[in-house]
C-alpha cells in the first residue's frame, strides 16, 4: 500500500494536454466571460491611460512676500471691528470671554510675521499682557510703583517673602486695524524628475520666465538647458472651482507675473469665499455658555494656496504647462506668541516688557500635480496584464467543466487527463498491430500486398456520395488514392506490403513499432538518463532477460501465414 501511495504521488509527472469540448452552453458561457474580460481590459487601459507614466512635480524657486495696503483705507475707523466692538464679544464658555476693547493700526514689524517655510501670518487680534518691574526703593506704599500702576489701571504684584522689587501688570485685547487692506504676492515654479524611459529626464520652469529648462542627467545647475519657449500659465481658482480674479485678472502669463501674482488679503479671502467677519459653525467650542460662532477676525484662520501643475489633459487652450492656483480657507484657533522688551533689566531689577498672544490669518503655499509622459514599460505591463485577464475565462470555464458538471465532468476529465504508462501503451499498440495484420490479409489480393487498384476501388466506394453530388470526380479520387499510396508504398512498386501497411496503420500511435523494438531490445546500449529514469512498469534489464530466457520463447511471425492462421483459428 505504501509503495502504491508513493508511486501515485511521487512517481507521476503532469504534462499539459488540451481537450476540445463540444458543448454549446459552455461555449456561450465562455464567450460571455471573454466579452466581459475584453470590455474590462478596454476600460482599464483607457481609463488609467496605461501607456502613460506619472511624475510628481515639486516646488521650485517659489517666493512669498508681503505688500502694505492703501494707507488711506488702513486709517479708516468706520468699520465694524473699530466702531461696533460689541458684535465681537464672544463667550468661549461660562468662565472664559473674549472682548476686544479697541482697534489699532499696527506698527511696522507687528503688522505681519514670517513663519518657517512659505508661510506668512497676518495678526488680526491681540491679547497683551504688559509688565513693568520696579526697584525695591519704588515699591513702598505711596511709592512710584503704586502711583504708576494706579494711573495705568494695572494690578500690582508684590513679591513673596525674601524677594525684592515689585511689578505692575496690565491686560488688554484689541483688533489690528484693517488688516485686509494689506496684500501678498508670490512667484512660483516647479521641478519634476524621473521622466523619460530611463527616469533620468528632468524639467523645470518659473512663472515669471517664458521658457522651460530640461536636463537628461541630474538637477545640477550647470546641466540644465533652455530647451523651448513655453510659458507657464497660472490660473486662479476659487473654492467653488470657478476662476477668481486678483487685481482684475485670473490668468497670469509670464509677462503678467513679472512683479508677482497676488492682490490684497481681502481679494484672496474672497476667492476662498470668506471674509474676516465670517462665522464658521465648525469653530464653535461646544461649551455651555457659548453665545455664538466666533468670527474669523477673532480666532484666525489658515489660507491654503495649492499650486497644481499639469502638462497634459488640463482642459485649457494653452500649449504648455498649466498651474491651477486653488485658494481654500479653514477657520480655527490660529495663534502664536510675541515678547517685546521696552527696557532691559538694570542693576536694580527695573524693566518693562509686553507678552502678546496674537491670532490671525496664516498664508500657506504647497505644490502638487501630475506630469504624464509616454512609457513603453507601462504599456508593456498593461498588454501583459490584458493577455492574462483575457485568458482567465478559459481557466474558469475549464475548472467549471472539469469539476461541477457531475458525470459530464468525469468524462471531460478522463479526456484531458490520460495516464501514460509505457508497458500499457506497448500492449495496446501490439493489439492494434494484430488487428492491422488481420485487415491486411483481408485486403491483400496477392502475395505482394494491397494494390493501388484496390485502394482506388475502396476510396471510390467511400466517396460515392460526394461523387454523386458532384463534389469529387474519379480523377480527383484517383489523386487522393495516389497520395495514400505514396504513404503506403514508399518504394513505388504499386503495392503496400505487410510492413508498410502495419506501420502506416499505427502511425498515430504514441509508441511506434521502432520505439517498441528499441524498448524491448535487451542488447541495446542505453544512455545514462534513460537508465536513471527507466519506466518501472516494463521492468529492468535483468528482469527482461530472465523473462526471455525462462518463460517467453521467441516468436517469428511470417506475414504470409497471418491470414491463414487467422482462418484456421476461426
Residue, then its C-alpha position, 0 to 999 in steps of 0.5 A: x500500500x505504501x509503495x502504491x501511495x508513493x508511486x501515485x504521488x511521487x512517481x507521476x509527472x503532469x504534462x499539459x494536454x488540451x481537450x476540445x469540448x463540444x458543448x454549446x452552453x459552455x461555449x456561450x458561457x465562455x464567450x460571455x466571460x471573454x466579452x466581459x474580460x475584453x470590455x474590462x481590459x478596454x476600460x482599464x487601459x483607457x481609463x488609467x491611460x496605461x501607456x502613460x507614466x506619472x511624475x510628481x512635480x515639486x516646488x521650485x524657486x517659489x517666493x512669498x512676500x508681503x505688500x502694505x495696503x492703501x494707507x488711506x483705507x488702513x486709517x479708516x475707523x468706520x468699520x465694524x471691528x473699530x466702531x461696533x466692538x460689541x458684535x465681537x464679544x464672544x463667550x468661549x464658555x461660562x468662565x472664559x470671554x473674549x472682548x476686544x476693547x479697541x482697534x489699532x493700526x499696527x506698527x511696522x514689524x507687528x503688522x505681519x510675521x514670517x513663519x518657517x517655510x512659505x508661510x506668512x501670518x497676518x495678526x488680526x487680534x491681540x491679547x497683551x499682557x504688559x509688565x513693568x518691574x520696579x526697584x525695591x526703593x519704588x515699591x513702598x506704599x505711596x511709592x512710584x510703583x503704586x502711583x504708576x500702576x494706579x494711573x495705568x489701571x494695572x494690578x500690582x504684584x508684590x513679591x513673596x517673602x525674601x524677594x525684592x522689587x515689585x511689578x505692575x501688570x496690565x491686560x488688554x485685547x484689541x483688533x489690528x486695524x484693517x488688516x485686509x487692506x494689506x496684500x501678498x504676492x508670490x512667484x512660483x515654479x516647479x521641478x519634476x524628475x524621473x521622466x523619460x524611459x530611463x527616469x533620468x529626464x528632468x524639467x523645470x520652469x518659473x512663472x515669471x520666465x517664458x521658457x522651460x529648462x530640461x536636463x537628461x542627467x541630474x538637477x545640477x545647475x550647470x546641466x540644465x538647458x533652455x530647451x523651448x519657449x513655453x510659458x507657464x500659465x497660472x490660473x486662479x481658482x476659487x473654492x467653488x472651482x470657478x476662476x477668481x480674479x486678483x487685481x482684475x485678472x485670473x490668468x497670469x502669463x509670464x509677462x503678467x507675473x513679472x512683479x508677482x501674482x497676488x492682490x490684497x488679503x481681502x481679494x484672496x479671502x474672497x476667492x476662498x469665499x470668506x471674509x474676516x467677519x465670517x462665522x464658521x459653525x465648525x469653530x464653535x467650542x461646544x461649551x455651555x455658555x457659548x453665545x455664538x460662532x466666533x468670527x474669523x477676525x477673532x480666532x484666525x484662520x489658515x489660507x491654503x494656496x495649492x499650486x497644481x501643475x499639469x502638462x497634459x489633459x488640463x482642459x485649457x487652450x494653452x500649449x504648455x504647462x498649466x498651474x491651477x492656483x486653488x485658494x481654500x480657507x479653514x477657520x480655527x484657533x490660529x495663534x502664536x506668541x510675541x515678547x517685546x522688551x521696552x527696557x532691559x533689566x538694570x542693576x536694580x531689577x527695573x524693566x518693562x516688557x509686553x507678552x502678546x498672544x496674537x491670532x490671525x490669518x496664516x498664508x500657506x503655499x504647497x505644490x502638487x500635480x501630475x506630469x504624464x509622459x509616454x512609457x513603453x514599460x507601462x504599456x508593456x505591463x498593461x498588454x501583459x496584464x490584458x493577455x492574462x485577464x483575457x485568458x482567465x475565462x478559459x481557466x474558469x470555464x475549464x475548472x467549471x467543466x472539469x469539476x461541477x458538471x457531475x458525470x459530464x465532468x468525469x468524462x471531460x476529465x478522463x479526456x484531458x487527463x490520460x495516464x501514460x504508462x509505457x508497458x500499457x501503451x506497448x500492449x495496446x499498440x501490439x493489439x492494434x498491430x494484430x488487428x492491422x495484420x488481420x485487415x491486411x490479409x483481408x485486403x491483400x489480393x496477392x502475395x505482394x500486398x494491397x494494390x493501388x487498384x484496390x485502394x482506388x476501388x475502396x476510396x471510390x466506394x467511400x466517396x460515392x456520395x460526394x461523387x454523386x453530388x458532384x463534389x469529387x470526380x474519379x480523377x480527383x479520387x484517383x489523386x487522393x488514392x495516389x497520395x495514400x499510396x505514396x504513404x503506403x508504398x514508399x518504394x513505388x512498386x504499386x503495392x503496400x506490403x505487410x510492413x508498410x501497411x502495419x506501420x502506416x496503420x499505427x502511425x498515430x500511435x504514441x509508441x511506434x513499432x521502432x520505439x517498441x523494438x528499441x524498448x524491448x531490445x535487451x542488447x541495446x546500449x542505453x544512455x545514462x538518463x534513460x537508465x536513471x529514469x527507466x519506466x518501472x512498469x516494463x521492468x529492468x534489464x535483468x528482469x527482461x532477460x530472465x523473462x526471455x530466457x525462462x518463460x517467453x520463447x521467441x516468436x517469428x511471425x511470417x506475414x504470409x501465414x497471418x491470414x491463414x492462421x487467422x482462418x484456421x483459428x476461426 
